[in-house]
Amino acid sequence: MKVLKNQVAVITGAASGFGRELALLCAQEGMHLVLADIDEKGLLATDVLLQPSGAQTLVVPCDVAQADAVERLAVQTYERFGAAHLLFNNAGVAVSGPVWAATLEDWQWVLGINLMGVAHGIRSFVPRMLKQGDDCHVVNTASAAGLTSVPASGVYCVSKHAVVTLSECLHHDLQLAQASIHVTVLCPAFVDTGIAYSERNRPAELAASNPLGEPYAERVRKATKAGRLSAVDIARMTLDAVKADSFYVIPHRGIMKTVEARMQDILTLRLPTNPMP
């Protein structure tokens, strides 16, 4: 997308982290904003931060794990602004622990938001974008965990690997349709976004978590706090990729050695290399 001014950006997970920083940057570009999140308090806080920019905003509490909620988000977006040009499928959560001890609720919660949230966004917005015929862009937030296989992060890795291949398939499908819609998949490593504390928004009915997860979760919290790149840095890189119509955004370049090792494992049929020995 070469022109962002006066275009409409829809951002899920807008209450904190990448979502909030993307909203602030899009406002600086003169975009109209649709902010969605299950965290209503954080969502309103993001909207307050946007007020000095003068950006037109629509705030929609939304559980992206629910298809009907995302469909309502699309309906409200088009009722308010008449279009959507830039969709950030960004909402995400994380759990930790050995995969054999992961609960059914772990699987349902993480896949519901991280994977199905992206799928719901694509299903509700891309057909409408195709009808618009405008230059549009879809950004799906995956992770470096979507490019490698991290011990004690099986549920999270599964969700993010799925988002990477979903994004690649979406790109191919749009190319075959000769659509003017581009795709970006964002794959950051450890960043202090608040995702390490995503349990704060976990539904009570899905609260049963991995009983062996806490030691690993604490390591993740420490790693995110120690991350050198900030949410602002990642948001800037992502918006730059939108402007350049770039597909992969991999901010932590050190992860490339791990990705290469995994590819070599596959190509040479050897045992998987532990990315975090």
Summary of the structure (lengths in Angstrom):
residues: 277
radius of gyration: 18.0
end to end distance: 40.4
largest distance: 55.8
contacts: 953
relative contact order: 0.14
helix: 54%
strand: 13%
